[in-house]
Amino acid sequence: MPYSVLIVDDELLIREGLRRHIDWTTLNMEVMGVADGAESALELARKKAPDILITDICMRGKNGLDLIEDLLELGLSPQVILISSYNDFSYAQRAVRLNVVREYILKPVDTDALTALLHKLRDELDLRPAAVPPGTPLSSDIPVNTYRRFLQDLRNGGYDRHRFVHCAKNGETENAMAQWDCAQRVILADPERRDCAQRFCSNLLMLLISEGVLSDQGEDPVHTLRQCTDNESMCRCMQDILSEECRQKAEKAATIAQTKLIAASLEIIDRRYRDPHFNLTALAAELSVTPNYLSIRFKEELGVGFMKYLLDKQIENAKRLLADPQYKVYQISEMVGFQDEKYFSRQFKKLVGVTPKEYRNEHTSPV
């Protein structure tokens, strides 16, 4: 009996190209369906469990890794070949560490390379014991029904994967961790189901990485998780990973807020640097922060104090105006925010090395 294949991609040319340009008969395979997204793929998989899933990672709506998670919740574990672009290449590399994900290929799809992968996968499927039901991972000894019961226990315990990911993505840390606590209670309640717990936690981490909730920099969290020898250490590891990510996100949010403050400051300076009465106190008042706080944030982010930044801006604009002979030096002094021409000239020479008149002579062509 041919092995069934489900193809999922939101690009018509790719999914139809795969369906038509691979010699499925020679591979002892048949395409049981093509889908343009995760939802339609799930409907097809419910009707007939596929042996092999070929899916894009990034699609409109749910992504490919989310689709895999949904299939696992249905108790289905097809062998998966991921299609990825260079933008999600790191996700594909990490995904192959999951039990059900076997290989990845890059766009544009090389049909010869894909055919070679399918040959390899068919040979492995042929060696699978006849008693093993379709959709069971080749690299896992967890029966489908066992894992399905484990996932049902998680749901009965109050865990909702979609709720967890939504909260994690939107910075609702407390609600996300409450969902994890529901899952953790189920995991700790039955230490004998370590394999199920490990697969669940590994898949969850991969999903969080694919959704951009967890970073893919530094140490691989999935590899770290797999070093755990029991459910208790596994839960501690997950707690550490999730807590650290929450801390980093909080710091990032603070940095973004700080950046917005300085961006607003620079915008106001651009608008008001010509005003002789404009100073740090006036800027802070417009931003509704204290002058001291603004001074510290300004220096931390730009590496220069407010007064130095303002003076540099005034002098740079003065240099531009000095190249135009229609303006007198005293006029330019006023135009860039100085009430005293002599003070302006002293500051100009200190920064530029010459007086405003000398600068004009050097940068104005003779008539």
ABEGO torsion letter per residue (X at the ends): XBBBBBBBBABAAAAAAAAAABBAAAAGBBBAEBBABAAAAAAAAAABBBABBBBBABBBEBBAAAAAAAAAAAGBBBBBBBBBBAAAAAAAAAAAABAABABBBBOBBBAAAAAAAAAAAAAAAAABBAABBBGBBAABABBAAAAAAAAAAAAAAGBBAAAAAAAAAAGBAAAAAAAAAAAAAAAAABAABAAAAAAAAAAAAAAAAAAGABBABEBBAAAAAAABABAAAAAAAAAAAAAAAAAAAAAAAAAAAAAAAAAAAAAAAAAAAABAABBAAAAAAAAGBBAAAAAAAAAAAAGBBAAAAAAAAAAAAAAAAAABAABBAAAAAAAAGBABAAAAAAAAAAAAGBBAAAAAAAABBBX
